[in-house]
Amino acid sequence: MFDNLVNKKFMTVLPVAAVLFMTGCKEEDAAAAPAPEPVDLAATEDLFAEPVQANPLTQDPSAVVVRVNGEDITRGEILEMMNIAMQQLAGRVSPQQLPQIQQQMYQQIKNDLITKKLIDAAVATASIAVAQSEIDEAVASLQSRIPAGQSLEAALAAQGTTLDELKENIAADLKTRKFLETKTEGIAAATETEAKEFYDTNPQNFEQPESVAASHILIKTDAAADDAAKAELKAQLEQIRADIVAGKITFEEAAQTHSGCPSGPSGGSLGTFGKGQMVPEFEVAAFTQEIGEVGDVVETQFGYHIIKVTEHTEPGTVSFEEAKEQIISYLSGQKKQQAVQDYIKSLRDSATIEEIAI
C-alpha cells in the first residue's frame, strides 16, 4: 500500500536480508489515506511468545528486551513496529489466526531489529555515498503514485512524518542496498545448465492456465433500485459503448470518465486474470469475447459492465526457451540472496546479543 511506502517506521520492519531484493508494491493498491487507528496491543499481551503479563515491568515501553553489541532494543520499539504491521493486516486475519500471528510477529520483528542494528553499524563504518539525484528520483517515483488531487506532503502528514524525514529514510535505505550489493560482488550468474535442471525438476511452475487481459467500464447499480432505474443505467452504458464503437471516444477515455470501478483512472484495466477470479457472468463474457472487441453490456451483482479483452492466453506449458532468461535471473538472485544471508549470519555469530530476562 502507499501507506507502507511513506511510513518511515514501517520500512524498518522489513527483514534486512531482503532489502536488496525488494520490488515494491502494486500501484493499484496505492492510496494516500489517513493511517488507521493504532491497534491496542496492550489488550492482547498474553498472546505474545514472551510471558509479558507475568511481570508488570514488561508493560513499560522503555523496558529493554535485547541488547546488541551494547545497544538496547526496547519492548516499545517492537510494539510500535507491531502496531504498524497490524494496521496493514486489518481485516485480513481472522480472530482465530490472530494469536499465532501476533506471537510470530513479535519474534520476527525483534529478530529484524537485531539484524538492523548490526547492518546499520556495518553501513556506518563503510562510508557509503548516496547522490541527491538518487533520493530525488525515489521521491519523484512516490509522487507519481499519489492519486490526483492529493499531495505527497499530505500523505506523509497523515502518517505522522515529513518530506525531510522521508528523504532521510530513503537515503538510509539506499545506503543499505548499496552496502549489501558489495557482499554479492563476484557471485557468478546462474548457468543455462542450472536453469534447465530447475525447469526439469519444477514442472508445476511452468504450467500456464488459461487467462485473459481485459479492461472494463462499470456503471454501478443499487440493490434497492427498481427496474426502471436499472434500465436507465443500462441505456447509459449502451450509449457509452456506441460512442466507443463509433470512434467518438476511446475505451480508456470512457473508463476514466464514466467507470465506477477503482480501475477507471487507469483506463479500466484489470490486468491479467484466470478463471475463477471473477464473478461468473463477467468471466463468461471475458473468456468468450474476441480480442479487441467491445462486448455487449453484461449485468453482474455490481452493476452493468462493458468489457474489452486485449489478450487471451490458452492453457499449456511454458517452454524452456521461453522461461530460460527468467529462470536464470531468478536463480542468480537466489545466489545473491544467499550471499547476503550468509553475511548477516556472520554478523550475528560475531555479535554480542543479550536477551534480557524481564
Long-range contacts (C-beta under 8 A, 24 or more apart in sequence): 1-25, 1-29, 1-30, 1-31, 1-88, 2-29, 2-30, 2-31, 2-32, 2-33, 2-145, 2-146, 2-155, 3-31, 3-33, 3-35, 3-87, 3-88, 3-159, 4-88, 5-30, 5-142, 5-145, 6-32, 6-142, 6-152, 6-155, 6-156, 6-159, 6-161, 6-166, 7-35, 7-84, 7-159, 7-161, 8-161, 8-165, 8-166, 8-168, 8-169, 9-80, 9-81, 9-84, 9-161, 10-81, 10-84, 10-85, 10-88, 11-169, 11-173, 12-81, 12-112, 12-113, 12-116, 13-81, 13-84, 13-85, 13-109, 13-112, 14-112, 15-108, 15-112, 15-115, 16-112, 16-115, 16-116, 16-119, 16-176, 16-344, 17-115, 17-337, 17-340, 17-341, 17-344, 18-337, 19-173, 19-176, 19-177, 19-180, 20-177, 20-180, 20-181, 20-184, 20-336, 20-337, 20-340, 21-333, 21-336, 21-337, 27-145, 28-262, 28-263, 28-266, 28-271, 30-145, 30-146, 30-147, 31-147, 32-146, 32-147, 32-150, 32-152, 32-154, 32-155, 32-158, 33-158, 34-158, 35-87, 35-158, 35-159, 35-160, 36-87, 36-90, 38-83, 38-87, 39-82, 39-83, 39-86, 39-87, 39-90, 41-79, 41-82, 41-83, 41-86, 41-102, 44-98, 44-99, 44-102, 47-98, 47-99, 47-102, 47-103, 48-102, 48-103, 48-106, 49-103, 49-106, 49-107, 50-106, 55-358, 57-358, 58-358, 63-356, 63-358, 64-356, 64-358, 65-110, 65-355, 65-356, 65-358, 66-110, 66-113, 66-114, 66-353, 66-354, 66-355, 66-356, 67-352, 67-353, 67-354, 67-356, 68-114, 68-117, 68-118, 68-351, 68-352, 68-353, 68-354, 69-117, 69-118, 69-121, 69-351, 69-352, 69-353, 70-352, 71-117, 73-110, 73-113, 73-114, 73-117, 75-358, 77-113, 78-106, 78-109, 78-110, 78-113, 81-109, 81-112, 81-113, 82-106, 82-109, 85-109, 114-348, 114-353, 115-344, 115-347, 115-348, 118-344, 118-347, 118-348, 118-351, 119-176, 119-179, 119-180, 119-344, 119-347, 120-172, 120-176, 122-179, 122-347, 123-175, 123-176, 123-179, 126-179, 126-182, 128-175, 128-178, 128-179, 130-171, 130-174, 130-175, 130-178, 134-174, 135-167, 135-170, 135-171, 135-174, 138-170, 138-174, 139-163, 139-166, 139-167, 139-170, 142-166, 147-265, 148-265, 180-340, 180-343, 183-339, 183-340, 183-343, 184-335, 184-336, 184-339, 184-340, 187-332, 187-335, 187-336, 187-339, 188-335, 189-328, 189-332, 189-335, 190-327, 190-328, 190-330, 190-331, 190-332, 190-334, 190-335, 191-328, 192-324, 192-328, 194-328, 194-331, 195-320, 195-324, 195-327, 195-328, 195-331, 196-320, 196-324, 198-327, 198-331, 199-320, 199-323, 199-324, 199-327, 203-317, 206-317, 206-318, 206-323, 207-315, 207-317, 207-318, 208-313, 208-315, 208-316, 208-317, 208-318, 209-274, 209-275, 209-315, 210-274, 210-275, 210-287, 210-312, 210-313, 210-314, 210-315, 211-272, 211-273, 211-274, 211-275, 211-312, 211-313, 212-272, 212-273, 212-286, 212-287, 212-309, 212-311, 212-312, 212-313, 213-270, 213-271, 213-272, 213-273, 213-309, 213-310, 213-311, 213-312, 214-270, 214-273, 214-286, 214-307, 214-308, 214-309, 214-310, 215-251, 215-252, 215-255, 215-263, 215-267, 215-268, 215-269, 215-270, 215-307, 215-308, 215-310, 216-255, 216-259, 216-261, 216-263, 216-268, 216-270, 216-282, 216-305, 216-306, 216-307, 216-308, 217-251, 217-254, 217-255, 217-258, 217-259, 217-261, 217-264, 217-268, 217-305, 217-306, 218-259, 218-260, 218-261, 218-264, 218-302, 218-303, 218-304, 218-305, 219-258, 219-259, 219-260, 219-303, 219-304, 219-305, 220-260, 220-302, 220-303, 221-302, 221-303, 221-304, 233-303, 233-304, 234-297, 234-299, 234-304, 237-297, 237-304, 237-305, 237-306, 238-297, 240-306, 241-294, 241-296, 241-297, 241-306, 244-294, 244-306, 245-294, 251-294, 251-308, 260-303, 268-308, 272-311, 272-313, 282-307, 287-312
